[in-house]
Amino acid sequence: MTKPLATEIFEDRNPRLELDAAEIFVSAGPDKGQTRELTAEPVRIGSAPDADLVLHDRAVSSRHAVIHLRGDGYTIEDVGSKNGIFIGPTLVERARLTGGMRLRIGGTTLLVRARGGRLQIPLAKRGQYGELIVRSVAMRAAMATLEQLAKSDATILIEGETGAGKEVAAETVHRQSARRGGPFVVFDCAAATPTLMAASLFGHERGAFTGADVSRPGLFEEAEGGTIFIDEVGELPRELQPLLLGVLERHVSRRVGGKVDRTHDVRVVAATNRNLNAEIKAQRFREDLFSASPSAGCACRRFGNGARTSQSSRIILPSSLALCWHRRWLRCSPILIGPAMCANCAIRFCAFRHSPT
């Protein structure tokens, strides 16, 4: 017998969502015994190594389902799997989760279990924050964390699918921080030439390499007193990662070809669409640059200098902001306007205002 997970939204001076704490328990299948706690963050289920709940079941698709938080509780949705989601004998595309519910995915059975107690998730107020228009519960929860982090000088890692609005979120943090009067500088690792990344970030001296006819400051120097946003940090070559770690730990860098260390007063916000834990296991990303230690106050992981300070946090933007796992795009500008629907798998996601181009 199933029991609804009690859910209530409070719209008082401290907006929040309160609901019964719950988890997903694998009760049958190759991964029997595995559990995944449900929080404000989406839970992607599949056989792909970057899923949040990885199932080693041949009948489970690489991207099979996603559990996300809504105002009325948790919902599981099929994201175009081959074998679907079954509740008893019934095939479902979408279902609200209740305590005691059993879901069959391929040859695996998932049990929704109440953990006891209540989960409180802070929510930002509905409205516009810079270019972000915040409406859904998932986005309100993400925005509440961004607001909290903006008050500190923490280094932040923002995770989200391509097009989820990571740069807009980073700029929103900057505009709400004490550094809002300083520059906001953007560096995209995915668009930069690997051989010139160090010179772009840290600057170079004259004659440091072919074509370096004059000395040039790096982006860290240009961002002095403000914020530097390093997009797609997962694309940063491993040999350059110690240089970034040095800036995060010691707040110093050295120009390419230079002999003098330069001190920086810069906040770093990084973003990635990769699963950095998987990148660490594949030895493509340094573990000391990304630590899995929890930081107090919010569901996050430390990024850089993780062993020495709690002033570093991770936030996941809802993957449903701009596209679903089928990567069905809308031509868009950066202004979020509300829900839309993926024609392929009926996943609801927050669409962007259509661009005239």
N, C-alpha and C positions, 0 to 999 in steps of 0.2 A: 504494500500500500504506500502510495506516495503522499508527501505532505508539502504544501507550498512553502517556499522560502519567503518569510515575511519581509516586506520591503516598504520603506517609507522615506519620502523626501521632505526635508525641513527647509523652508525658505525664510529663515529668520536672520538674525544678525550674523550667524555662522552657518551659511548654507551647507548642507551635507546630505548624503544618502546613507541610510542605515538599513542593513539587511542581515539576515542570518548568515553566519560564516559557513562556507561550504567548500568541498573539494571534489575532484574527480578521482575515483579509485578504479584501477584496472582489475576487475574481478575475474576475468577469464581471457585467455589468449597468451601469446608468447611473452608478453610483458606483464603478466599477472603480478600484482603487488605494487606496481608503480602508482604513485599519487601525484596530483597537481593541485595546489591550492588555487582557489578562484579569488581574484582581486579586481581592481579597476582595470587592469591591463587585459587586452585580448589574449586568448589562448588558441594558438593555431595547432591543429591536430593533423598528423599525417606521418608518412614514412620518411619524408625528407629530413636530412640531418639538421636543418635550420628550423624545424617545427618546435613549438614550445612543449608539446607532448609527442615524443617520437614513438611510434608503434612499429615494431619489427614484424609486421604481418603482411604477407604477400598480397592479401586481398584488400589492403588499405592503400589508397592512393597517396602519392607524395604530398599532395595538398588536398586533404579530405574534408575537413570541417573547421569551423572557427566558433569559439564561444566568446561572446562579447556582452558587456554590461549595458543594460538599458534602465530606464526609470522604473520598470516593473520587475526588475531582476535580471537573471542571466538567460541568454538565448543561444542555442546552438543552431548553426546553419550549414547546410551542405554547400561546398564551394566548387561543385562540378565534379564530384568523385565518380568513379566507375560503378561502385557497388552500393552507394547510398548510405543512409542512416535509417535504422529500423528501431521503432519502439514496439516491442512485441512483434506481431506480424505486419505492422503498418509501416510503410515507407514514408518518411517525412523529409521535407526540404528545410523546415524551420520548426523549432519547438522551444517553448519556455521550459527551463529546467526546474524540477521540483525535487525535494529531498526523497531519496529512495528510488528515483527513476533509473531504469536500466536502458542503456542505449547499445545497440549492436552495430559495430562498424567492421565490416569484413568478418573475420573470425574472432574479433575482440569484443568483449563486453565491458562497457563503462558504467560504473555505478556512481550516481550523484549522492554524496554523503554530507549530512549536516555535521559541522565540526563542534557545535555548541558555542554559545556566545553570539555576540553581534559584531559585525564589521562596520566601522564608520569610515566613510570616504568623503573627505572635504570636497566641496564643489565651488567653483567660481560662479559669480552671478552671471546670468544670461546678458549678453551684450557684445559690444565691439571692443577689442583690445588691439589698438593699432590697426593692422589690416586683417586680423583674425576676428571673425564673427562666431561667437561661441553659443551653441544652442543645445546640442545633444549632451546627455549625461556623461558619456565617455570623454567628450571634448571639455566639458566643464571640469571633470576630474583632472585631466591633463593640464588645463589652464590653472587650476588651483595650485598644482605643483610648480608650474612656471612662476606664478606669483610669489610663492614661498622662496624659490631659489633666486628670484630677481632681487630680493632684499639682502642677499648675502653676496659675497664675492667668489662664490664657488665656481670651480671649473665644471662644466656641464657637458654630458654626452647625450644627444638627442637621437633616438632611433626611430625609424619609420620608413615606409615604402617610398620609392621614388615618386615625387609629386605630392607627398603628404603635407607639405608646408613646413619643412624643417627650418629653412632659412627665415621664413616669416616668423616662426616661433622664436628663433634665436634673436631676431631684431626686436621682437616684442619684449623679450627679457632685457635686452640692452636699453630700450626706451623707458622701461620701468625701474631701472637700476640707478644707483648713485653715479654711474658712469655715462648717463644719457647725454651729458654735455660734451663727451669725447667722441672720437671717430668710431664708426662701425665699419670694419674692414673685412672683406670676404675673400677667401681663397678656396678654390675648388680643386681638390687633389685629382679628381677624375679627368679634369680638362687640362691639367698642367703637364708639360713635358717632364718626364721623370728626372732627366739629367739637369734640369734647371729648377727643380723644386726647392733645393736648399738655398739657391741664390734668390729665388722669389720670396721665400719666407724670412730669411735671415740677412739678405743683402750680399753684396760682393765688393771686393776692392778692385781697383784698376789692374788689369793684367792677370786676374785670377784664372781666366780661361779665354779661349779664342773668342774674340768679339767683345770682350769686356774692356772697352776703350776708356770708360770712366767708372768711378766708384758710384754705387747706387745703394740706397737704404733698402732694407727688406720690409715686408709687410708688418712684422712685429714692431719695427721702429715707427712706421706710419700709424700704427694703432695705439701708440703711447697715450696712456690716460683713458683709453676706451676699451673696446671689445674687438677681438679678432674671431671670426667665424670660419672654422676649418671644415668645409663640407667634404663628405665622402672620405673621412679619415681612414677608413678601411683600405683605401687605395694607396695610402702612403707606403712607399717602398720600405722594406724592413731595415735597410741600411740607414735610412733617415730617421727612423723612429727614436733612436737614442738622442738625437738632437732635439726633437720635440719634448722628450722626457726631461732633458736638461733644462729646458725653458720652464716646464711645469714645476719641477722640483726646486730649481735654484733661481729662477727668474732671470737667467742670463743666456745670451747667445753670442756667437762670433760670426762675423761675415765670412763668406767663402774667400779664402786667400788672406784673411786678416789675422792679426796677432793679439787683438785687444778684445776682451770680453765686454759686452754691453749689457747693462742692467735694464730690465723692462718692468713697467707698471701696466700690465695688460691682462684683461680677463679673457680666458679662452673658452669658447663654446664650440664643440665639435659635433659632427653629425655623421651618421652612416646608415645605409640601407642593408648592411651585412650583419650576420650573426657573428659578433666578434669572439664569442666563446668557441665557435666552430673554427674561426680563423686562427685562434691560439692553438687549438689542437692540431691544426694543419701546419703549425709553425710559420704562419704568414704574418702573425701579429704578436707583439711582445706582451707577455703576461704582466710585466711590471708597468706597462702603459695602461693596461686595463685590468683592474682587480675586481674579483667577484665579492669582495667584502661589502656587507650592507652598511649604508649610511643612515644615521638616526633621522627619524622624522618623516620619511617618505619611502616608497618602494623604489629603490634605486641601487645602482652599483657605482663604485668609485671609478673615475677615469683619471689616470695619471696620479702619481704621488699617493696612491691609495693606501699604502702601508703607514703613512706618516700623518695623515690629516683626515678629518671627516668633512672637510670643506670641498667636496667633489661629489657630483651626483649624476645619475643617469635617469632619463625619462623616456618613455616610449609613447610616441604619438599614436593614436588609434590608426591602425592600418587601413581602416575603412574611410579615412578622410577623403582620399582622392581616387582610389582604385581598389578593386578587389584582387584576389589571387589570380584572376584571369587577365589582369592588367588591361582592362578595357578602358581606354582613355576618353576623356572629354577635352576638346580644345578649350583652353581656359586662361583666365588672368588670375592673379593671386588672391582674389576676394572670394571667401567661402560664402555660399548662400543657402545651403540647406540640403535635404536628402535627395538622392537620385537612385536609380536602379540599374544594376548590371543586367543587360538583356540575356546574358548567357546563363547566369546562375541565380538571379533574383536576389543578390546580396545588396542590401541597402548601404549606401555610402554617401558621404557629404560631398556634394558636387561643387564645382567652381563655376562662377559666372562665365558664360561663353564669351570667348574672345571674338571680336569682329573679323579676325583673320582665321 
